[in-house]
Structures are given as structure tokens and as C-alpha cells.
Amino acid sequence: MAREDEGAEVLEALNAQVRLFKECLDDTELRTLLSGTEDGGNAIMEVHSGAGGTEAQDWAEMLVRMYQRWAERHELTVKVLDLLDGEEAGVKSATLLIEGDYAYGHLKAERGIHRLIRISPFDSSGRRHTSFASVDVYPDAGKDIEIEIDEEDVRVDVFRASGPGGQKVNKTSSAVRLTHEPTGIVVSCQNEKSQFRNKETAYKILKARLYELELNRLAEQKQASYAQKDAINFGSQIRTYTLQPYRLVKDHRSNTERTNVDAVLDGDLDTLIRNQLLHEHAQK
């Protein structure tokens, strides 16, 4: 058609259609990788700073922002269920509920230890620091999943919320911590001013984590190779974000590299997530 027309308009239109077709093909291929029972649903994400004080807590906050920006790019809703601020900057831990189609299917690829290498803005000597933060992702069990929790197995503690939130939040014991005695799982919520709502949300998180345990147990019965989460420690990071002496993001599982570190930290994670899902699929 372009030869017959002898013009650039037809060729440009065809190129645009080819790009559109490639995007549709990539999207279809990705959806085939997200065929798990829970992949299409919401995700609960926990980010915890590692050892290293303020530097690690600042890194944890950077990760929280990165996932919030990724969710915005995909028109997903993010709710902060729990947030524990750092002493000077950053956060010690954060729990996010990310709602939307295939939120868990995408974000499950982010589970693991994330390492940052940079010149610390908190070091007056300008030395290079290495910081770690862990990311855990659970499927949101939702109301249609039957997970029975015996209230006698749960210890409920209430305490005053910390950090910003207004005087009313801090003056009342509205924050709730749940300890599931049989498994040792501890969850907390202090986002709401109402103790009842915080307790309800904490039970939601506990339900999701118990559901994740059950999924893992079933997976181990089918294949004894679900060792990825057990292997997560501060010596086996899944991804390294290097800001100095060069700029590079490298996923150590799929060997994917991105030189535009700023874009990645601003939520441009699709290539990293996609390649990891393809890598996992190839290992099966």
C-alpha cells in the first residue's frame, strides 16, 4: 500500500498500527502469565526497612512511593493500611492495599529484598552506603475466601497511634495490634481514628497472610521448589538500584537491566515485572 501510494502518510499509519498490535500482543502474552487463581485480584503489600537506621528507612519510603506511582500509572487504587514512621526520616514499615485488576499478579514479582547503593544524603562525609528493604506481597483474601480465624487464637492489643495524624489520633488508644498465636503472625493498623475500623482492617491483613500461608502449603505439596521466599535474606537481594558510582537497576533473577533509574523509582516497573514473570514461567 505504501509503495502504491508513494507517500509517507500510509507508512506512518501502518507503523502506528504495528505498534498498537505489538502492545496488544504483549498485553495478551502477559495475561497468560497471570492465570493463577489469585492473580486477577487485589494485593496487600508490606515494605520493611532493613538494618541501617535512617538510611534504610529512607529507602523503604522511596520504595513505597515507587509502588504508589506504579499503581497510579495503571489506574489502580492505593490505600495505606498501616504506616510506622522512622525516627528522623523515612518509614520503618508500611502496609498498602492495592486494588484493581491483576494487582497481585503483577506485584507478586516484587517479593524479596531490594538493595540501594548511593551517596547517603544523611552522611556529612559523603560516603557511599548500601541499604536494604524487604517487600512482601499477599493476595487480598477478600470476603469470598473462607479463612476461619478462631478469636481465642488472637491476642488483641490497643495502643496510641504514632506519627502524624492530628491530636485526636494520638490522644486515644485507637491503634490495634493482632498476634495470631498458632502462627506467630503479628499485624497492626493505626490508619483510622476509630479503634473498631483499625481492628477490622487488621483482621483483613491477618486473613490475607493466613491465606498466603495456606497457598504456600498447597504449592509445596505440588512442588517442593517453593523456596524463593525462604531464601530471602539480606544476602540474597532480588534487585539492586545503583545511583553511584554509576546508574543502573539490575534484577538478579531475570538479569534485566535498566539505566534510567529515575524512571524506575518513579514507578516505571513494567519491563522488570514482565521479564521476571517470563523468567518464572520458563522455570516451570
Secondary structure, DSSP 8 states (H G I E B T S, - for coil): -HHHHTSHHHHHHHHHHHHHHHHHHHHHHHHHH--STTTTS-EEEEEEE-SSTHHHHHHHHHHHHHHHHHHHHTT-EEEEEEEEE-SSSSEEEEEEEEESTTHHHHHGGG-EEEEEEEE-TT-TT--EEEEEEEEEEEE---TTS-----GGGEEEEEE---SSS-HHHHHS--EEEEEETTTTEEEEE-SSS-HHHHHHHHHHHHHHHHHHHHHHHHHHHH-TT--TTTT-STTS-SEEEE-SSS-EEEETTT--EES-HHHHHTT--HHHHHHHHHHHHHH-
